[in-house]
């Protein structure tokens, strides 16, 4: 059985580097993390527009993305 797109996107979000630690060795490393997270959001936008992702599912992944990409101070 094929996994749902929602679960695939959740797994992708979980596999991305986390910014919460603030432990980036370089600006380049931080940029790569932000680019990867932006690519995830573009995939999510396309899935939502295509009816493959509900607004609630979209919001759940966005919340995780924000939590994991912003440094905790």
mmCIF file as Biopython writes it, N, C-alpha, C and O atoms, coordinates in Angstrom:
data_model
#
loop_
_atom_site.group_PDB
_atom_site.id
_atom_site.type_symbol
_atom_site.label_atom_id
_atom_site.label_alt_id
_atom_site.label_comp_id
_atom_site.label_asym_id
_atom_site.label_entity_id
_atom_site.label_seq_id
_atom_site.pdbx_PDB_ins_code
_atom_site.Cartn_x
_atom_site.Cartn_y
_atom_site.Cartn_z
_atom_site.occupancy
_atom_site.B_iso_or_equiv
_atom_site.auth_seq_id
_atom_site.auth_asym_id
_atom_site.pdbx_PDB_model_num
ATOM 1   N N  . UNK A ? 1  ? 0.846  -1.185 0.000  1.0 0.0 1  A 1 
ATOM 2   C CA . UNK A ? 1  ? 0.000  0.000  0.000  1.0 0.0 1  A 1 
ATOM 3   C C  . UNK A ? 1  ? 0.892  1.250  0.000  1.0 0.0 1  A 1 
ATOM 4   O O  . UNK A ? 1  ? 1.866  1.328  0.748  1.0 0.0 1  A 1 
ATOM 5   N N  . UNK A ? 2  ? 0.552  2.196  -0.827 1.0 0.0 2  A 1 
ATOM 6   C CA . UNK A ? 2  ? 1.318  3.430  -0.929 1.0 0.0 2  A 1 
ATOM 7   C C  . UNK A ? 2  ? 1.031  4.325  0.279  1.0 0.0 2  A 1 
ATOM 8   O O  . UNK A ? 2  ? -0.112 4.469  0.712  1.0 0.0 2  A 1 
ATOM 9   N N  . UNK A ? 3  ? 2.089  4.913  0.802  1.0 0.0 3  A 1 
ATOM 10  C CA . UNK A ? 3  ? 1.940  5.836  1.932  1.0 0.0 3  A 1 
ATOM 11  C C  . UNK A ? 3  ? 1.290  7.124  1.448  1.0 0.0 3  A 1 
ATOM 12  O O  . UNK A ? 3  ? 1.418  7.501  0.283  1.0 0.0 3  A 1 
ATOM 13  N N  . UNK A ? 4  ? 0.604  7.779  2.340  1.0 0.0 4  A 1 
ATOM 14  C CA . UNK A ? 4  ? -0.043 9.030  1.973  1.0 0.0 4  A 1 
ATOM 15  C C  . UNK A ? 4  ? 1.002  10.126 1.777  1.0 0.0 4  A 1 
ATOM 16  O O  . UNK A ? 4  ? 2.078  10.098 2.375  1.0 0.0 4  A 1 
ATOM 17  N N  . UNK A ? 5  ? 0.665  11.069 0.942  1.0 0.0 5  A 1 
ATOM 18  C CA . UNK A ? 5  ? 1.554  12.198 0.691  1.0 0.0 5  A 1 
ATOM 19  C C  . UNK A ? 5  ? 1.809  12.960 1.985  1.0 0.0 5  A 1 
ATOM 20  O O  . UNK A ? 5  ? 2.914  13.453 2.209  1.0 0.0 5  A 1 
ATOM 21  N N  . UNK A ? 6  ? 0.803  13.060 2.829  1.0 0.0 6  A 1 
ATOM 22  C CA . UNK A ? 6  ? 0.941  13.756 4.108  1.0 0.0 6  A 1 
ATOM 23  C C  . UNK A ? 6  ? 2.057  13.107 4.934  1.0 0.0 6  A 1 
ATOM 24  O O  . UNK A ? 6  ? 2.910  13.810 5.475  1.0 0.0 6  A 1 
ATOM 25  N N  . UNK A ? 7  ? 2.058  11.782 5.035  1.0 0.0 7  A 1 
ATOM 26  C CA . UNK A ? 7  ? 3.091  11.095 5.808  1.0 0.0 7  A 1 
ATOM 27  C C  . UNK A ? 7  ? 4.463  11.241 5.163  1.0 0.0 7  A 1 
ATOM 28  O O  . UNK A ? 7  ? 5.469  11.382 5.858  1.0 0.0 7  A 1 
ATOM 29  N N  . UNK A ? 8  ? 4.504  11.209 3.849  1.0 0.0 8  A 1 
ATOM 30  C CA . UNK A ? 8  ? 5.779  11.406 3.148  1.0 0.0 8  A 1 
ATOM 31  C C  . UNK A ? 8  ? 6.339  12.796 3.421  1.0 0.0 8  A 1 
ATOM 32  O O  . UNK A ? 8  ? 7.540  12.948 3.645  1.0 0.0 8  A 1 
ATOM 33  N N  . UNK A ? 9  ? 5.477  13.811 3.402  1.0 0.0 9  A 1 
ATOM 34  C CA . UNK A ? 9  ? 5.928  15.173 3.674  1.0 0.0 9  A 1 
ATOM 35  C C  . UNK A ? 9  ? 6.353  15.332 5.131  1.0 0.0 9  A 1 
ATOM 36  O O  . UNK A ? 9  ? 7.311  16.050 5.419  1.0 0.0 9  A 1 
ATOM 37  N N  . UNK A ? 10 ? 5.651  14.670 6.054  1.0 0.0 10 A 1 
ATOM 38  C CA . UNK A ? 10 ? 6.058  14.709 7.466  1.0 0.0 10 A 1 
ATOM 39  C C  . UNK A ? 10 ? 7.444  14.088 7.631  1.0 0.0 10 A 1 
ATOM 40  O O  . UNK A ? 10 ? 8.282  14.627 8.354  1.0 0.0 10 A 1 
ATOM 41  N N  . UNK A ? 11 ? 7.688  12.968 6.971  1.0 0.0 11 A 1 
ATOM 42  C CA . UNK A ? 11 ? 9.001  12.322 7.039  1.0 0.0 11 A 1 
ATOM 43  C C  . UNK A ? 11 ? 10.085 13.230 6.462  1.0 0.0 11 A 1 
ATOM 44  O O  . UNK A ? 11 ? 11.180 13.340 7.015  1.0 0.0 11 A 1 
ATOM 45  N N  . UNK A ? 12 ? 9.765  13.877 5.346  1.0 0.0 12 A 1 
ATOM 46  C CA . UNK A ? 12 ? 10.743 14.782 4.740  1.0 0.0 12 A 1 
ATOM 47  C C  . UNK A ? 12 ? 11.059 15.934 5.679  1.0 0.0 12 A 1 
ATOM 48  O O  . UNK A ? 12 ? 12.222 16.312 5.828  1.0 0.0 12 A 1 
ATOM 49  N N  . UNK A ? 13 ? 10.049 16.488 6.306  1.0 0.0 13 A 1 
ATOM 50  C CA . UNK A ? 13 ? 10.256 17.588 7.253  1.0 0.0 13 A 1 
ATOM 51  C C  . UNK A ? 13 ? 11.150 17.117 8.395  1.0 0.0 13 A 1 
ATOM 52  O O  . UNK A ? 13 ? 12.071 17.829 8.796  1.0 0.0 13 A 1 
ATOM 53  N N  . UNK A ? 14 ? 10.885 15.927 8.918  1.0 0.0 14 A 1 
ATOM 54  C CA . UNK A ? 14 ? 11.661 15.399 10.040 1.0 0.0 14 A 1 
ATOM 55  C C  . UNK A ? 14 ? 13.118 15.138 9.669  1.0 0.0 14 A 1 
ATOM 56  O O  . UNK A ? 14 ? 13.995 15.187 10.531 1.0 0.0 14 A 1 
ATOM 57  N N  . UNK A ? 15 ? 13.381 14.861 8.393  1.0 0.0 15 A 1 
ATOM 58  C CA . UNK A ? 15 ? 14.746 14.543 7.974  1.0 0.0 15 A 1 
ATOM 59  C C  . UNK A ? 15 ? 15.596 15.781 7.695  1.0 0.0 15 A 1 
ATOM 60  O O  . UNK A ? 15 ? 16.815 15.676 7.562  1.0 0.0 15 A 1 
ATOM 61  N N  . UNK A ? 16 ? 14.969 16.938 7.606  1.0 0.0 16 A 1 
ATOM 62  C CA . UNK A ? 16 ? 15.713 18.159 7.305  1.0 0.0 16 A 1 
ATOM 63  C C  . UNK A ? 16 ? 16.534 18.604 8.513  1.0 0.0 16 A 1 
ATOM 64  O O  . UNK A ? 16 ? 16.159 18.325 9.652  1.0 0.0 16 A 1 
ATOM 65  N N  . UNK A ? 17 ? 17.655 19.297 8.274  1.0 0.0 17 A 1 
ATOM 66  C CA . UNK A ? 17 ? 18.451 19.819 9.390  1.0 0.0 17 A 1 
ATOM 67  C C  . UNK A ? 17 ? 17.612 20.763 10.242 1.0 0.0 17 A 1 
ATOM 68  O O  . UNK A ? 17 ? 16.760 21.489 9.732  1.0 0.0 17 A 1 
ATOM 69  N N  . UNK A ? 18 ? 17.865 20.739 11.527 1.0 0.0 18 A 1 
ATOM 70  C CA . UNK A ? 18 ? 17.110 21.578 12.454 1.0 0.0 18 A 1 
ATOM 71  C C  . UNK A ? 18 ? 17.882 22.855 12.745 1.0 0.0 18 A 1 
ATOM 72  O O  . UNK A ? 18 ? 19.097 22.821 12.942 1.0 0.0 18 A 1 
ATOM 73  N N  . UNK A ? 19 ? 17.181 23.974 12.771 1.0 0.0 19 A 1 
ATOM 74  C CA . UNK A ? 19 ? 17.807 25.251 13.106 1.0 0.0 19 A 1 
ATOM 75  C C  . UNK A ? 19 ? 17.664 25.592 14.571 1.0 0.0 19 A 1 
ATOM 76  O O  . UNK A ? 19 ? 18.242 26.574 15.037 1.0 0.0 19 A 1 
ATOM 77  N N  . UNK A ? 20 ? 16.904 24.797 15.308 1.0 0.0 20 A 1 
ATOM 78  C CA . UNK A ? 20 ? 16.598 25.116 16.700 1.0 0.0 20 A 1 
ATOM 79  C C  . UNK A ? 20 ? 17.836 25.130 17.588 1.0 0.0 20 A 1 
ATOM 80  O O  . UNK A ? 20 ? 17.857 25.821 18.607 1.0 0.0 20 A 1 
ATOM 81  N N  . UNK A ? 21 ? 18.860 24.380 17.217 1.0 0.0 21 A 1 
ATOM 82  C CA . UNK A ? 21 ? 20.048 24.336 18.064 1.0 0.0 21 A 1 
ATOM 83  C C  . UNK A ? 21 ? 20.909 25.572 17.890 1.0 0.0 21 A 1 
ATOM 84  O O  . UNK A ? 21 ? 21.684 25.920 18.780 1.0 0.0 21 A 1 
ATOM 85  N N  . UNK A ? 22 ? 20.781 26.234 16.754 1.0 0.0 22 A 1 
ATOM 86  C CA . UNK A ? 22 ? 21.604 27.402 16.478 1.0 0.0 22 A 1 
ATOM 87  C C  . UNK A ? 22 ? 23.061 27.036 16.249 1.0 0.0 22 A 1 
ATOM 88  O O  . UNK A ? 22 ? 23.933 27.903 16.294 1.0 0.0 22 A 1 
ATOM 89  N N  . UNK A ? 23 ? 23.333 25.757 16.004 1.0 0.0 23 A 1 
ATOM 90  C CA . UNK A ? 23 ? 24.708 25.268 15.910 1.0 0.0 23 A 1 
ATOM 91  C C  . UNK A ? 23 ? 25.171 25.146 14.459 1.0 0.0 23 A 1 
ATOM 92  O O  . UNK A ? 23 ? 25.663 24.091 14.058 1.0 0.0 23 A 1 
ATOM 93  N N  . UNK A ? 24 ? 25.023 26.182 13.687 1.0 0.0 24 A 1 
ATOM 94  C CA . UNK A ? 24 ? 25.476 26.152 12.304 1.0 0.0 24 A 1 
ATOM 95  C C  . UNK A ? 24 ? 26.923 26.607 12.249 1.0 0.0 24 A 1 
ATOM 96  O O  . UNK A ? 24 ? 27.307 27.595 12.874 1.0 0.0 24 A 1 
ATOM 97  N N  . UNK A ? 25 ? 27.713 25.870 11.491 1.0 0.0 25 A 1 
ATOM 98  C CA . UNK A ? 25 ? 29.133 26.188 11.385 1.0 0.0 25 A 1 
ATOM 99  C C  . UNK A ? 25 ? 29.388 27.333 10.411 1.0 0.0 25 A 1 
ATOM 100 O O  . UNK A ? 25 ? 30.442 27.967 10.459 1.0 0.0 25 A 1 
ATOM 101 N N  . UNK A ? 26 ? 28.436 27.599 9.538  1.0 0.0 26 A 1 
ATOM 102 C CA . UNK A ? 26 ? 28.654 28.659 8.555  1.0 0.0 26 A 1 
ATOM 103 C C  . UNK A ? 26 ? 27.314 29.205 8.070  1.0 0.0 26 A 1 
ATOM 104 O O  . UNK A ? 26 ? 26.260 28.595 8.247  1.0 0.0 26 A 1 
ATOM 105 N N  . UNK A ? 27 ? 27.401 30.359 7.461  1.0 0.0 27 A 1 
ATOM 106 C CA . UNK A ? 27 ? 26.223 30.961 6.857  1.0 0.0 27 A 1 
ATOM 107 C C  . UNK A ? 27 ? 25.743 30.089 5.706  1.0 0.0 27 A 1 
ATOM 108 O O  . UNK A ? 27 ? 24.541 29.993 5.459  1.0 0.0 27 A 1 
ATOM 109 N N  . UNK A ? 28 ? 26.682 29.449 4.997  1.0 0.0 28 A 1 
ATOM 110 C CA . UNK A ? 28 ? 26.344 28.562 3.891  1.0 0.0 28 A 1 
ATOM 111 C C  . UNK A ? 28 ? 25.498 27.383 4.381  1.0 0.0 28 A 1 
ATOM 112 O O  . UNK A ? 28 ? 24.527 26.998 3.730  1.0 0.0 28 A 1 
ATOM 113 N N  . UNK A ? 29 ? 25.867 26.818 5.521  1.0 0.0 29 A 1 
ATOM 114 C CA . UNK A ? 29 ? 25.112 25.702 6.092  1.0 0.0 29 A 1 
ATOM 115 C C  . UNK A ? 29 ? 23.688 26.140 6.460  1.0 0.0 29 A 1 
ATOM 116 O O  . UNK A ? 29 ? 22.726 25.414 6.208  1.0 0.0 29 A 1 
ATOM 117 N N  . UNK A ? 30 ? 23.566 27.308 7.046  1.0 0.0 30 A 1 
ATOM 118 C CA . UNK A ? 30 ? 22.250 27.857 7.383  1.0 0.0 30 A 1 
ATOM 119 C C  . UNK A ? 30 ? 21.434 28.081 6.116  1.0 0.0 30 A 1 
ATOM 120 O O  . UNK A ? 30 ? 20.244 27.768 6.083  1.0 0.0 30 A 1 
ATOM 121 N N  . UNK A ? 31 ? 22.063 28.621 5.072  1.0 0.0 31 A 1 
ATOM 122 C CA . UNK A ? 31 ? 21.377 28.855 3.807  1.0 0.0 31 A 1 
ATOM 123 C C  . UNK A ? 31 ? 20.858 27.577 3.188  1.0 0.0 31 A 1 
ATOM 124 O O  . UNK A ? 31 ? 19.747 27.547 2.659  1.0 0.0 31 A 1 
ATOM 125 N N  . UNK A ? 32 ? 21.652 26.519 3.248  1.0 0.0 32 A 1 
ATOM 126 C CA . UNK A ? 32 ? 21.221 25.226 2.706  1.0 0.0 32 A 1 
ATOM 127 C C  . UNK A ? 32 ? 20.015 24.684 3.458  1.0 0.0 32 A 1 
ATOM 128 O O  . UNK A ? 32 ? 19.095 24.138 2.849  1.0 0.0 32 A 1 
ATOM 129 N N  . UNK A ? 33 ? 20.013 24.832 4.780  1.0 0.0 33 A 1 
ATOM 130 C CA . UNK A ? 33 ? 18.876 24.373 5.576  1.0 0.0 33 A 1 
ATOM 131 C C  . UNK A ? 33 ? 17.611 25.151 5.192  1.0 0.0 33 A 1 
ATOM 132 O O  . UNK A ? 33 ? 16.540 24.565 5.030  1.0 0.0 33 A 1 
ATOM 133 N N  . UNK A ? 34 ? 17.744 26.447 5.051  1.0 0.0 34 A 1 
ATOM 134 C CA . UNK A ? 34 ? 16.581 27.268 4.697  1.0 0.0 34 A 1 
ATOM 135 C C  . UNK A ? 34 ? 16.086 26.956 3.289  1.0 0.0 34 A 1 
ATOM 136 O O  . UNK A ? 34 ? 14.879 26.949 3.047  1.0 0.0 34 A 1 
ATOM 137 N N  . UNK A ? 35 ? 16.999 26.699 2.362  1.0 0.0 35 A 1 
ATOM 138 C CA . UNK A ? 35 ? 16.600 26.338 1.004  1.0 0.0 35 A 1 
ATOM 139 C C  . UNK A ? 35 ? 15.863 25.001 0.982  1.0 0.0 35 A 1 
ATOM 140 O O  . UNK A ? 35 ? 14.877 24.848 0.261  1.0 0.0 35 A 1 
ATOM 141 N N  . UNK A ? 36 ? 16.330 24.040 1.761  1.0 0.0 36 A 1 
ATOM 142 C CA . UNK A ? 36 ? 15.673 22.732 1.817  1.0 0.0 36 A 1 
ATOM 143 C C  . UNK A ? 36 ? 14.269 22.869 2.401  1.0 0.0 36 A 1 
ATOM 144 O O  . UNK A ? 36 ? 13.331 22.223 1.934  1.0 0.0 36 A 1 
ATOM 145 N N  . UNK A ? 37 ? 14.131 23.704 3.415  1.0 0.0 37 A 1 
ATOM 146 C CA . UNK A ? 37 ? 12.817 23.912 4.026  1.0 0.0 37 A 1 
ATOM 147 C C  . UNK A ? 37 ? 11.887 24.656 3.072  1.0 0.0 37 A 1 
ATOM 148 O O  . UNK A ? 37 ? 10.690 24.374 3.033  1.0 0.0 37 A 1 
ATOM 149 N N  . UNK A ? 38 ? 12.418 25.595 2.310  1.0 0.0 38 A 1 
ATOM 150 C CA . UNK A ? 38 ? 11.608 26.306 1.319  1.0 0.0 38 A 1 
ATOM 151 C C  . UNK A ? 38 ? 11.137 25.353 0.219  1.0 0.0 38 A 1 
ATOM 152 O O  . UNK A ? 38 ? 10.008 25.466 -0.259 1.0 0.0 38 A 1 
ATOM 153 N N  . UNK A ? 39 ? 11.991 24.423 -0.177 1.0 0.0 39 A 1 
ATOM 154 C CA . UNK A ? 39 ? 11.604 23.432 -1.191 1.0 0.0 39 A 1 
ATOM 155 C C  . UNK A ? 39 ? 10.457 22.563 -0.676 1.0 0.0 39 A 1 
ATOM 156 O O  . UNK A ? 39 ? 9.546  22.219 -1.429 1.0 0.0 39 A 1 
ATOM 157 N N  . UNK A ? 40 ? 10.508 22.215 0.600  1.0 0.0 40 A 1 
ATOM 158 C CA . UNK A ? 40 ? 9.418  21.438 1.199  1.0 0.0 40 A 1 
ATOM 159 C C  . UNK A ? 40 ? 8.106  22.223 1.130  1.0 0.0 40 A 1 
ATOM 160 O O  . UNK A ? 40 ? 7.066  21.665 0.780  1.0 0.0 40 A 1 
ATOM 161 N N  . UNK A ? 41 ? 8.153  23.485 1.454  1.0 0.0 41 A 1 
ATOM 162 C CA . UNK A ? 41 ? 6.939  24.306 1.430  1.0 0.0 41 A 1 
ATOM 163 C C  . UNK A ? 41 ? 6.399  24.421 0.000  1.0 0.0 41 A 1 
ATOM 164 O O  . UNK A ? 41 ? 5.183  24.424 -0.198 1.0 0.0 41 A 1 
ATOM 165 N N  . UNK A ? 42 ? 7.275  24.516 -0.990 1.0 0.0 42 A 1 
ATOM 166 C CA . UNK A ? 42 ? 6.808  24.557 -2.382 1.0 0.0 42 A 1 
ATOM 167 C C  . UNK A ? 42 ? 6.086  23.255 -2.753 1.0 0.0 42 A 1 
ATOM 168 O O  . UNK A ? 42 ? 5.057  23.284 -3.427 1.0 0.0 42 A 1 
ATOM 169 N N  . UNK A ? 43 ? 6.629  22.118 -2.310 1.0 0.0 43 A 1 
ATOM 170 C CA . UNK A ? 43 ? 5.961  20.827 -2.555 1.0 0.0 43 A 1 
ATOM 171 C C  . UNK A ? 43 ? 4.593  20.802 -1.875 1.0 0.0 43 A 1 
ATOM 172 O O  . UNK A ? 43 ? 3.610  20.327 -2.443 1.0 0.0 43 A 1 
ATOM 173 N N  . UNK A ? 44 ? 4.553  21.319 -0.661 1.0 0.0 44 A 1 
ATOM 174 C CA . UNK A ? 44 ? 3.292  21.343 0.088  1.0 0.0 44 A 1 
ATOM 175 C C  . UNK A ? 44 ? 2.271  22.240 -0.604 1.0 0.0 44 A 1 
ATOM 176 O O  . UNK A ? 44 ? 1.095  21.887 -0.693 1.0 0.0 44 A 1 
ATOM 177 N N  . UNK A ? 45 ? 2.712  23.393 -1.092 1.0 0.0 45 A 1 
ATOM 178 C CA . UNK A ? 45 ? 1.810  24.304 -1.804 1.0 0.0 45 A 1 
ATOM 179 C C  . UNK A ? 45 ? 1.211  23.624 -3.025 1.0 0.0 45 A 1 
ATOM 180 O O  . UNK A ? 45 ? 0.013  23.735 -3.287 1.0 0.0 45 A 1 
ATOM 181 N N  . UNK A ? 46 ? 2.062  22.913 -3.775 1.0 0.0 46 A 1 
ATOM 182 C CA . UNK A ? 46 ? 1.587  22.218 -4.977 1.0 0.0 46 A 1 
ATOM 183 C C  . UNK A ? 46 ? 0.605  21.102 -4.593 1.0 0.0 46 A 1 
ATOM 184 O O  . UNK A ? 46 ? -0.407 20.911 -5.267 1.0 0.0 46 A 1 
ATOM 185 N N  . UNK A ? 47 ? 0.894  20.382 -3.538 1.0 0.0 47 A 1 
ATOM 186 C CA . UNK A ? 47 ? 0.009  19.296 -3.095 1.0 0.0 47 A 1 
ATOM 187 C C  . UNK A ? 47 ? -1.332 19.854 -2.622 1.0 0.0 47 A 1 
ATOM 188 O O  . UNK A ? 47 ? -2.383 19.274 -2.894 1.0 0.0 47 A 1 
ATOM 189 N N  . UNK A ? 48 ? -1.288 20.975 -1.918 1.0 0.0 48 A 1 
ATOM 190 C CA . UNK A ? 48 ? -2.540 21.586 -1.446 1.0 0.0 48 A 1 
ATOM 191 C C  . UNK A ? 48 ? -3.352 22.096 -2.625 1.0 0.0 48 A 1 
ATOM 192 O O  . UNK A ? 48 ? -4.569 21.914 -2.668 1.0 0.0 48 A 1 
ATOM 193 N N  . UNK A ? 49 ? -2.688 22.734 -3.580 1.0 0.0 49 A 1 
ATOM 194 C CA . UNK A ? 49 ? -3.389 23.249 -4.760 1.0 0.0 49 A 1 
ATOM 195 C C  . UNK A ? 49 ? -3.987 22.114 -5.583 1.0 0.0 49 A 1 
ATOM 196 O O  . UNK A ? 49 ? -5.040 22.282 -6.199 1.0 0.0 49 A 1 
ATOM 197 N N  . UNK A ? 50 ? -3.322 20.961 -5.596 1.0 0.0 50 A 1 
ATOM 198 C CA . UNK A ? 50 ? -3.803 19.807 -6.351 1.0 0.0 50 A 1 
ATOM 199 C C  . UNK A ? 50 ? -4.808 18.952 -5.595 1.0 0.0 50 A 1 
ATOM 200 O O  . UNK A ? 50 ? -5.256 17.924 -6.104 1.0 0.0 50 A 1 
ATOM 201 N N  . UNK A ? 51 ? -5.164 19.366 -4.392 1.0 0.0 51 A 1 
ATOM 202 C CA . UNK A ? 51 ? -6.154 18.636 -3.607 1.0 0.0 51 A 1 
ATOM 203 C C  . UNK A ? 51 ? -5.608 17.385 -2.926 1.0 0.0 51 A 1 
ATOM 204 O O  . UNK A ? 51 ? -6.381 16.560 -2.440 1.0 0.0 51 A 1 
ATOM 205 N N  . UNK A ? 52 ? -4.279 17.235 -2.885 1.0 0.0 52 A 1 
ATOM 206 C CA . UNK A ? 52 ? -3.680 16.059 -2.260 1.0 0.0 52 A 1 
ATOM 207 C C  . UNK A ? 52 ? -3.402 16.263 -0.779 1.0 0.0 52 A 1 
ATOM 208 O O  . UNK A ? 52 ? -3.060 15.313 -0.075 1.0 0.0 52 A 1 
ATOM 209 N N  . UNK A ? 53 ? -3.543 17.481 -0.306 1.0 0.0 53 A 1 
ATOM 210 C CA . UNK A ? 53 ? -3.239 17.828 1.073  1.0 0.0 53 A 1 
ATOM 211 C C  . UNK A ? 53 ? -4.331 18.767 1.569  1.0 0.0 53 A 1 
ATOM 212 O O  . UNK A ? 53 ? -4.661 19.751 0.906  1.0 0.0 53 A 1 
ATOM 213 N N  . UNK A ? 54 ? -4.892 18.460 2.736  1.0 0.0 54 A 1 
ATOM 214 C CA . UNK A ? 54 ? -5.923 19.330 3.298  1.0 0.0 54 A 1 
ATOM 215 C C  . UNK A ? 54 ? -5.258 20.540 3.955  1.0 0.0 54 A 1 
ATOM 216 O O  . UNK A ? 54 ? -4.056 20.525 4.221  1.0 0.0 54 A 1 
ATOM 217 N N  . UNK A ? 55 ? -6.027 21.561 4.210  1.0 0.0 55 A 1 
ATOM 218 C CA . UNK A ? 55 ? -5.488 22.757 4.872  1.0 0.0 55 A 1 
ATOM 219 C C  . UNK A ? 55 ? -4.978 22.400 6.263  1.0 0.0 55 A 1 
ATOM 220 O O  . UNK A ? 55 ? -3.949 22.923 6.691  1.0 0.0 55 A 1 
ATOM 221 N N  . UNK A ? 56 ? -5.679 21.515 6.979  1.0 0.0 56 A 1 
ATOM 222 C CA . UNK A ? 56 ? -5.253 21.108 8.312  1.0 0.0 56 A 1 
ATOM 223 C C  . UNK A ? 56 ? -3.902 20.387 8.256  1.0 0.0 56 A 1 
ATOM 224 O O  . UNK A ? 56 ? -3.024 20.648 9.079  1.0 0.0 56 A 1 
ATOM 225 N N  . UNK A ? 57 ? -3.739 19.490 7.295  1.0 0.0 57 A 1 
ATOM 226 C CA . UNK A ? 57 ? -2.472 18.780 7.144  1.0 0.0 57 A 1 
ATOM 227 C C  . UNK A ? 57 ? -1.352 19.761 6.798  1.0 0.0 57 A 1 
ATOM 228 O O  . UNK A ? 57 ? -0.250 19.676 7.339  1.0 0.0 57 A 1 
ATOM 229 N N  . UNK A ? 58 ? -1.644 20.673 5.907  1.0 0.0 58 A 1 
ATOM 230 C CA . UNK A ? 58 ? -0.682 21.703 5.512  1.0 0.0 58 A 1 
ATOM 231 C C  . UNK A ? 58 ? -0.245 22.508 6.738  1.0 0.0 58 A 1 
ATOM 232 O O  . UNK A ? 58 ? 0.947  22.727 6.958  1.0 0.0 58 A 1 
ATOM 233 N N  . UNK A ? 59 ? -1.223 22.943 7.528  1.0 0.0 59 A 1 
ATOM 234 C CA . UNK A ? 59 ? -0.927 23.746 8.717  1.0 0.0 59 A 1 
ATOM 235 C C  . UNK A ? 59 ? -0.076 22.983 9.724  1.0 0.0 59 A 1 
ATOM 236 O O  . UNK A ? 59 ? 0.795  23.571 10.365 1.0 0.0 59 A 1 
ATOM 237 N N  . UNK A ? 60 ? -0.315 21.682 9.874  1.0 0.0 60 A 1 
ATOM 238 C CA . UNK A ? 60 ? 0.473  20.868 10.803 1.0 0.0 60 A 1 
ATOM 239 C C  . UNK A ? 60 ? 1.943  20.830 10.387 1.0 0.0 60 A 1 
ATOM 240 O O  . UNK A ? 60 ? 2.831  20.975 11.227 1.0 0.0 60 A 1 
ATOM 241 N N  . UNK A ? 61 ? 2.199  20.635 9.098  1.0 0.0 61 A 1 
ATOM 242 C CA . UNK A ? 61 ? 3.584  20.562 8.630  1.0 0.0 61 A 1 
ATOM 243 C C  . UNK A ? 61 ? 4.243  21.939 8.706  1.0 0.0 61 A 1 
ATOM 244 O O  . UNK A ? 61 ? 5.422  22.035 9.047  1.0 0.0 61 A 1 
ATOM 245 N N  . UNK A ? 62 ? 3.513  22.993 8.399  1.0 0.0 62 A 1 
ATOM 246 C CA . UNK A ? 62 ? 4.058  24.353 8.490  1.0 0.0 62 A 1 
ATOM 247 C C  . UNK A ? 62 ? 4.465  24.659 9.931  1.0 0.0 62 A 1 
ATOM 248 O O  . UNK A ? 62 ? 5.515  25.257 10.165 1.0 0.0 62 A 1 
ATOM 249 N N  . UNK A ? 63 ? 3.645  24.254 10.891 1.0 0.0 63 A 1 
ATOM 250 C CA . UNK A ? 63 ? 3.974  24.498 12.301 1.0 0.0 63 A 1 
ATOM 251 C C  . UNK A ? 63 ? 5.273  23.787 12.686 1.0 0.0 63 A 1 
ATOM 252 O O  . UNK A ? 63 ? 6.121  24.362 13.368 1.0 0.0 63 A 1 
ATOM 253 N N  . UNK A ? 64 ? 5.423  22.542 12.250 1.0 0.0 64 A 1 
ATOM 254 C CA . UNK A ? 64 ? 6.666  21.814 12.535 1.0 0.0 64 A 1 
ATOM 255 C C  . UNK A ? 64 ? 7.849  22.477 11.842 1.0 0.0 64 A 1 
ATOM 256 O O  . UNK A ? 64 ? 8.925  22.608 12.425 1.0 0.0 64 A 1 
ATOM 257 N N  . UNK A ? 65 ? 7.646  22.890 10.601 1.0 0.0 65 A 1 
ATOM 258 C CA . UNK A ? 65 ? 8.706  23.537 9.828  1.0 0.0 65 A 1 
ATOM 259 C C  . UNK A ? 65 ? 9.180  24.804 10.540 1.0 0.0 65 A 1 
ATOM 260 O O  . UNK A ? 65 ? 10.382 25.049 10.641 1.0 0.0 65 A 1 
ATOM 261 N N  . UNK A ? 66 ? 8.252  25.595 11.025 1.0 0.0 66 A 1 
ATOM 262 C CA . UNK A ? 66 ? 8.618  26.823 11.745 1.0 0.0 66 A 1 
ATOM 263 C C  . UNK A ? 66 ? 9.363  26.497 13.027 1.0 0.0 66 A 1 
ATOM 264 O O  . UNK A ? 66 ? 10.373 27.121 13.351 1.0 0.0 66 A 1 
ATOM 265 N N  . UNK A ? 67 ? 8.853  25.515 13.749 1.0 0.0 67 A 1 
ATOM 266 C CA . UNK A ? 67 ? 9.471  25.128 15.019 1.0 0.0 67 A 1 
ATOM 267 C C  . UNK A ? 67 ? 10.904 24.653 14.802 1.0 0.0 67 A 1 
ATOM 268 O O  . UNK A ? 67 ? 11.790 24.977 15.592 1.0 0.0 67 A 1 
ATOM 269 N N  . UNK A ? 68 ? 11.136 23.896 13.752 1.0 0.0 68 A 1 
ATOM 270 C CA . UNK A ? 68 ? 12.454 23.319 13.507 1.0 0.0 68 A 1 
ATOM 271 C C  . UNK A ? 68 ? 13.406 24.241 12.781 1.0 0.0 68 A 1 
ATOM 272 O O  . UNK A ? 68 ? 14.613 24.001 12.798 1.0 0.0 68 A 1 
ATOM 273 N N  . UNK A ? 69 ? 12.911 25.284 12.145 1.0 0.0 69 A 1 
ATOM 274 C CA . UNK A ? 69 ? 13.813 26.137 11.375 1.0 0.0 69 A 1 
ATOM 275 C C  . UNK A ? 69 ? 14.228 27.408 12.118 1.0 0.0 69 A 1 
ATOM 276 O O  . UNK A ? 69 ? 15.198 28.059 11.729 1.0 0.0 69 A 1 
ATOM 277 N N  . UNK A ? 70 ? 13.518 27.762 13.160 1.0 0.0 70 A 1 
ATOM 278 C CA . UNK A ? 70 ? 13.849 28.987 13.876 1.0 0.0 70 A 1 
ATOM 279 C C  . UNK A ? 70 ? 14.705 28.664 15.107 1.0 0.0 70 A 1 
ATOM 280 O O  . UNK A ? 70 ? 14.391 27.732 15.847 1.0 0.0 70 A 1 
ATOM 281 N N  . UNK A ? 71 ? 15.776 29.422 15.331 1.0 0.0 71 A 1 
ATOM 282 C CA . UNK A ? 71 ? 16.594 29.202 16.524 1.0 0.0 71 A 1 
ATOM 283 C C  . UNK A ? 71 ? 15.788 29.485 17.793 1.0 0.0 71 A 1 
ATOM 284 O O  . UNK A ? 71 ? 14.999 30.429 17.855 1.0 0.0 71 A 1 
ATOM 285 N N  . UNK A ? 72 ? 16.007 28.654 18.783 1.0 0.0 72 A 1 
ATOM 286 C CA . UNK A ? 72 ? 15.354 28.857 20.076 1.0 0.0 72 A 1 
ATOM 287 C C  . UNK A ? 72 ? 16.270 29.730 20.921 1.0 0.0 72 A 1 
ATOM 288 O O  . UNK A ? 72 ? 17.415 29.362 21.188 1.0 0.0 72 A 1 
ATOM 289 N N  . UNK A ? 73 ? 15.767 30.881 21.340 1.0 0.0 73 A 1 
ATOM 290 C CA . UNK A ? 73 ? 16.591 31.784 22.141 1.0 0.0 73 A 1 
ATOM 291 C C  . UNK A ? 73 ? 16.033 31.934 23.525 1.0 0.0 73 A 1 
ATOM 292 O O  . UNK A ? 73 ? 16.599 32.660 24.343 1.0 0.0 73 A 1 
#
